[in-house]
Structure formats: C-alpha cells, structure tokens
Amino acid sequence: MTSSPRPPVPFLSLGAHLSADDGACLMEAVSGAANLPWNDAPACTPALLGLLARLVNDASSDVGRQRLGGSVPSLAAAGSDDDALVSARVAQVCAAAALERRPTPLRSHLYRVAAAEAAREDHAAPGLRTRVRRRVFEHGAGARAVEVAVVGLLRLPAAARDRALRELLEAGLATLPARGPGRPAAPVSSGRATR
C-alpha cells in the first residue's frame, strides 16, 4: 500500500493568512499537510507545541523561517493521547532554555511550575478537574514559559537567532512520545537543560 505524496511546504511567511492563496505560517502549513481546516492552531498538534511553532515562525527571519519547513510533517503527526504531557514537557524545555540563557526568579518559577505539571501529567486521572487544570496551565504558566523562551532569543543577531529558534523548536519536538521508527521518546531531565 502506498501513501499519497505530501503536498510541498509553501513559502512560509509572518503572521496568519486567510487561505493558502494568501501565504502560510508554519502552523497553517501543518493544517494543510494534515488535511485539516485551514488555521494556525490545528488539532493535530499539542497546544504548547503549536504555540512554540507559531512564535518561532514569527520571530525568525525570512530566510530562517524557510528552514522550519522540515518540521511540518512532525508537527502534523504530533497529536496523541499524550498531548497534555507533551505540552507540559514543552513548557519545561522552554523554561529550562530561558533559565540557561538568563536566570531570573520568574524563569525559575516557570521552570518549577512546568516540571510539576509534567510530573503530575505522568499520573493524571481523567476528569473535569484534570481538564480544567490542563487548560489553565496551557493558557497561563505554560504559555508564559514558551513566550519567555522565544522572547529571550530576539536580541540575538539574525543568523544566531534563527539557529537558536530552530533548536528550541527541535527541543519541543523531541518531547513527543516514541511512535514507530525514527521518533525516539524524549526524557525530560529534572534539572536545567544543557546546550
């Protein structure tokens, strides 16, 4: 059985677009690759991984943005039963990266919150309380951790910024659970990340 060829990744541009005819950001390209309705937050990607991809897209230079296209298939196939755990681990990776670049009390706090959420998700029981806690985390401390990590890279020169942003996105993708050959499970350390 052969699979249909994937459509080519369009030229990636800054911001949101009404349709593919107007252009595409990284996550809009993901929605197209996953055959989902056109938007920049497709259901195939865990919430905080999608946020990271959107922020990396918009913070990259035009040249650097085109190098992100290789992550479209991984982002399109990222959804699983572990989306909440992936989001918690993405927040933890981002907080660790921000701490490494410039330690501050806020970044230390975000790391502790993200690490606690990742540990809690490993044993989360289904239910309304768990779903509410996840949503609050994804829209609160988790989202702040991702934003702080990306904002911390904005002052770098363009080439170094593009490389650091791409590495941050790759670290986020590495939090995805193992699923077949080529995608290893990503253990998340309990300490600060090293580069």
C-alpha positions as CSV (number, residue, x, y, z in Angstrom):
1,M,0.0,0.0,0.0
2,T,1.4,3.4,-0.9
3,S,0.6,6.6,0.7
4,S,-0.3,9.7,-1.3
5,P,2.6,12.2,-1.6
6,R,2.6,15.1,0.8
7,P,2.0,18.5,-0.7
8,P,5.0,20.7,-0.8
9,V,5.6,23.1,2.1
10,P,4.6,26.5,0.9
11,F,6.7,29.6,1.3
12,L,6.4,30.4,5.0
13,S,5.6,33.9,6.0
14,L,5.0,36.0,9.1
15,G,1.5,36.1,10.7
16,A,-1.8,34.5,9.9
17,H,-3.4,34.1,6.5
18,L,-7.0,33.7,5.3
19,S,-6.1,30.9,2.9
20,A,-3.2,29.1,1.3
21,D,-3.5,31.6,-1.6
22,D,-2.5,34.4,0.8
23,G,0.5,32.5,2.1
24,A,1.1,30.3,5.1
25,C,2.8,30.4,8.5
26,L,4.4,27.2,9.8
27,M,1.3,26.0,11.6
28,E,-1.0,26.9,8.7
29,A,1.2,24.7,6.6
30,V,0.8,22.0,9.2
31,S,-3.0,22.2,9.0
32,G,-2.7,21.8,5.2
33,A,-0.3,18.9,5.5
34,A,-2.7,17.2,8.0
35,N,-5.7,17.8,5.7
36,L,-7.4,19.8,8.5
37,P,-9.4,23.1,8.2
38,W,-7.0,26.0,7.4
39,N,-5.9,27.6,10.7
40,D,-2.8,28.2,12.7
41,A,-3.8,26.0,15.7
42,P,-4.7,22.7,14.1
43,A,-5.9,19.9,16.4
44,C,-3.1,17.6,15.3
45,T,-0.5,19.4,17.4
46,P,-0.5,19.7,21.2
47,A,-1.4,23.3,22.3
48,L,2.0,24.5,23.6
49,L,4.0,22.8,20.8
50,G,1.7,24.7,18.4
51,L,2.3,27.9,20.3
52,L,6.0,27.4,20.2
53,A,5.9,26.8,16.5
54,R,3.9,29.9,15.8
55,L,6.2,32.1,18.0
56,V,9.3,30.6,16.3
57,N,7.8,31.2,12.9
58,D,7.1,34.9,13.7
59,A,10.4,35.5,15.4
60,S,12.5,34.0,12.6
61,S,14.0,36.0,9.7
62,D,12.5,35.4,6.2
63,V,15.5,33.1,5.4
64,G,15.4,31.3,8.8
65,R,11.6,30.8,8.5
66,Q,12.0,28.7,5.3
67,R,14.3,26.3,7.2
68,L,11.4,25.5,9.5
69,G,9.5,23.7,6.7
70,G,11.2,20.4,7.5
71,S,9.3,20.2,10.8
72,V,5.8,20.3,9.2
73,P,5.5,16.5,9.0
74,S,6.4,16.0,12.6
75,L,4.1,18.8,13.8
76,A,1.3,17.3,11.6
77,A,1.7,13.9,13.2
78,A,2.3,15.2,16.8
79,G,-1.1,14.6,18.2
80,S,-1.7,11.7,20.6
81,D,-3.3,10.6,23.8
82,D,-0.3,12.3,25.5
83,D,-1.0,15.9,24.3
84,A,-1.2,17.3,27.8
85,L,2.1,15.7,28.8
86,V,3.7,16.9,25.6
87,S,2.5,20.5,26.4
88,A,3.9,20.2,29.9
89,R,7.2,19.0,28.7
90,V,7.4,21.7,26.0
91,A,6.9,24.3,28.7
92,Q,9.6,22.6,30.8
93,V,12.0,22.6,27.9
94,C,11.3,26.3,27.1
95,A,11.6,27.4,30.8
96,A,14.9,25.5,31.1
97,A,16.2,27.1,27.9
98,A,15.2,30.6,29.2
99,L,16.8,29.9,32.5
100,E,20.0,28.8,30.8
101,R,20.2,32.0,28.7
102,R,19.4,34.4,31.6
103,P,18.4,33.1,35.1
104,T,15.7,35.2,36.8
105,P,13.2,34.4,39.6
106,L,10.3,34.4,37.1
107,R,12.1,31.9,34.8
108,S,13.0,29.7,37.8
109,H,9.3,29.8,38.9
110,L,8.1,28.9,35.4
111,Y,10.5,26.0,35.3
112,R,9.3,24.7,38.7
113,V,5.6,25.0,37.6
114,A,6.3,23.3,34.3
115,A,8.3,20.5,35.9
116,A,5.5,20.0,38.5
117,E,2.9,19.9,35.7
118,A,4.9,17.4,33.7
119,A,5.2,15.1,36.8
120,R,1.5,15.5,37.5
121,E,0.6,14.6,33.9
122,D,2.5,11.4,34.2
123,H,-0.1,10.2,36.7
124,A,-3.1,12.3,35.7
125,A,-6.5,10.8,36.2
126,P,-9.3,11.6,33.7
127,G,-11.9,14.0,34.9
128,L,-13.2,17.6,34.8
129,R,-10.7,18.9,37.4
130,T,-7.8,17.5,35.4
131,R,-9.0,19.0,32.1
132,V,-9.6,22.4,33.8
133,R,-6.1,22.3,35.3
134,R,-4.6,21.5,31.9
135,R,-6.3,24.4,30.2
136,V,-5.3,26.8,32.9
137,F,-1.7,25.6,32.6
138,E,-1.7,25.8,28.8
139,H,-3.1,29.3,28.8
140,G,-1.2,30.5,31.9
141,A,2.2,29.4,33.2
142,G,2.9,27.0,30.3
143,A,2.2,29.7,27.6
144,R,4.4,32.2,29.6
145,A,7.3,29.7,29.7
146,V,7.1,29.3,25.9
147,E,6.8,33.1,25.3
148,V,9.7,33.9,27.7
149,A,12.0,31.4,25.9
150,V,11.3,32.9,22.5
151,V,11.5,36.5,23.6
152,G,14.8,35.7,25.2
153,L,16.2,35.0,21.8
154,L,15.0,38.1,20.0
155,R,18.1,40.2,20.8
156,L,20.5,37.7,19.1
157,P,21.8,38.6,15.6
158,A,19.6,37.2,12.9
159,A,21.7,34.1,12.0
160,A,22.2,33.1,15.6
161,R,18.6,33.9,16.5
162,D,17.3,31.7,13.6
163,R,19.6,28.8,14.7
164,A,18.6,29.2,18.4
165,L,14.9,29.4,17.5
166,R,15.1,26.3,15.3
167,E,17.0,24.4,18.1
168,L,14.2,25.4,20.5
169,L,11.5,24.1,18.2
170,E,13.6,20.9,17.7
171,A,13.8,20.5,21.5
172,G,10.0,20.9,21.7
173,L,9.5,18.3,19.0
174,A,11.9,16.0,21.0
175,T,9.2,15.9,23.8
176,L,6.9,13.9,21.6
177,P,6.4,10.3,22.7
178,A,8.0,7.5,20.7
179,R,5.8,6.4,17.9
180,G,7.5,4.0,15.4
181,P,10.9,4.1,13.9
182,G,12.7,7.5,13.8
183,R,10.9,9.2,16.7
184,P,12.6,8.5,20.0
185,A,10.9,9.2,23.3
186,A,12.4,12.3,24.9
187,P,13.2,12.0,28.5
188,V,13.0,15.4,30.3
189,S,15.6,16.0,32.9
190,S,14.7,17.1,36.3
191,G,17.3,19.8,36.3
192,R,18.1,22.7,34.0
193,A,18.6,21.8,30.3
194,T,22.1,21.9,28.9
195,R,23.2,23.1,25.5
